[in-house]
Amino acid sequence: MPVLEWRQVARDDLLAIVDYISDDNPEAAQRLKDDVEAKAAALPEHPKLYRIGRVAGTREMVVCSNYIVVYMEDPYAVTVLRVLHAAQQWPLAAP
C-alpha cells in the first residue's frame, strides 16, 4: 500500500485555513483540521475514490463542501499537494 506524504505548501494551506477559522470559532477550526487529516490519512487505501482533478495527474477530495484536498498518486505514495477553499483557483503552483 502507498504511503501518505504531505507537501509543505499543503500543510501551510491547512494551517492558514485553521488559523483563519479559529479567529471566529476555534472548535470548528479544530474539527475541520481533524476531518481533513482523517480523510487524507485514508487516501492510500482508496486513492482513486475521489474525482479526477482539474490539473492533469491530480485528484480532488472535497471535505466539508467548502474545502478541497488536491493530491496525486503513484504506486508508492499518495502526495497531498494543496488544501484549498472551493472558491480558490487551482493551480496556485505546479504539482
Buried (B, 14 or more C-beta within 10 A) or exposed (E): EBEBBBBEBBEEBBEEBBEEBBEEEEEEBEBBBEEBBEBBEEBBEEBEEBEEBEBEEBBBBEBEEEBBBBBBBEEEBBBBBBBBEEEEEBBEEEB
